[in-house]
Amino acid sequence: MCAGVDDFVLNDELYCCPVFEDDVIPLVRADAPGGPFRETYREVLGTPGPGPPWQHPAPSDLIAWAKSAGGSPLVYIQPGDGPDTFGHSAYRRLIGNALAWVSSAAAQSWAAEHRTHIIPPGAS
């Protein structure tokens, strides 16, 4: 998916969320400064209940990855918050490569071989 995509720079919003990196195939990592993070709940309502305040888990620098969802190939690419990102040639190439891959017979075969279990909403 990264064929023809060299290092590139974006000015985009980072979600800084944890990623289960053992469950995905890494594609793109960000070279951006990390935390500190402001927690909306704490900013609006304060620290709830007794005990120490909740701490944000360490963010992952992994911003694009592939995995299977059930028997389907899936690619997640986190950036894409505005026209500057969507207009960037390397980002457009990455998106195009991902679309070409998920729609390919090779990706369908790969996902079938790496099938994951999906828990339906409401199931426990």
N, C-alpha and C positions, 0 to 999 in steps of 0.2 A: 504494500500500500504506500510505501514511502519512496517508490521508484521515481526518480526525477525531482525529488524534493530535498533540497539542501537546507542547512540551518537558515532560519528566517526569524524576523522580529515582528511581533504584533503588539499593539497597544489595545488590550482587550480585558474584560473582566475575568478574574480568576475566582472560581468558587472554593478552591482550597479544601476540598472534601477528602475524607479518607477513601482509599481505593483498596479493594481486596486483591492486591497485586499477584497473589499466588493463583488466582482464578482467571487471569486475563493474559493476553499476549501484549506486552508493551509496544507502543508505536511511536509516541512523541512525549518527550518530557520538557517541562518548562524550566527555564533558567531565570526565575523571578524571586524576589525577596519573600520570605515567609512572614507570618504573624507579626505583631500581636493581633488578635481578632476581637472584635466587639460583638458580644452576644446580644441579640435583640431582646430576648426575654429579660435579661439582667438590666439592660438599658431602660426598658419600659417599666418593668414591675419590681426590679430589685432581685436579690438572691432569695429564692423560695425556701422556706423551712429551715430547720436546724442543719448543722453540718457544714462541711467545707463547700465553697462554691464549685459548680461544675466547670471543668476545664475542657476547652476545645481539643479534640484529638489532633495529633500532629497531621498537617496536611500532606498529601502526596503531590509530588511534582509531575506525576503521570497525568497528562491531559488528553491523550488519545490512546485507545486500546481496542483489541478485538477479542471476542469470545463467542461461544454459541449460546443461544437462548432457545431451549428445547432442541429442536433439530434445525434451527435457522442460524445462519451466520449473522453476527451483529458487530458493528463498528461504532464506537462512541468517540466523538471529537468534541471536546468541551468548548473551545473558543468559537465565537460566532455571534458577538454581541452588537455588531454594528456594520455599517457599510464599508468602513476602512478594512476590516477583517475580510469581509466577503469579496472585496475588490483586490485583495492581495493575491498575486499570481501563485505563490507557493501554497497558500491555503486552498485556493481553488483547485490546484492540482491534487492536493491531499484529499479533498472532498470527492473529486472525480475518480481518483484511484479507489477510494473506499466504495463508492457506488458501483464501479465496474466489478470490484471483487465480490461484494455481497450478492450480485446478480449473476455471478459466474457459476458454471457447473463445478469447478474446482472448489469453490467456497461451499456449495451445497453438499458436496461429498465430504469435505472436511467437517462441517457442522454435524452431519449424520454420524460420523465417526467419533465426534467429541460432544455428543448429545448431553445436555444438562437437564435436570429436573426442574420444572416450573410449578410452584405451588399456586393454585388458583386463588383469587381473592375470597376471603371468608373461610378458607380451609385452614386447619391448624396442623 
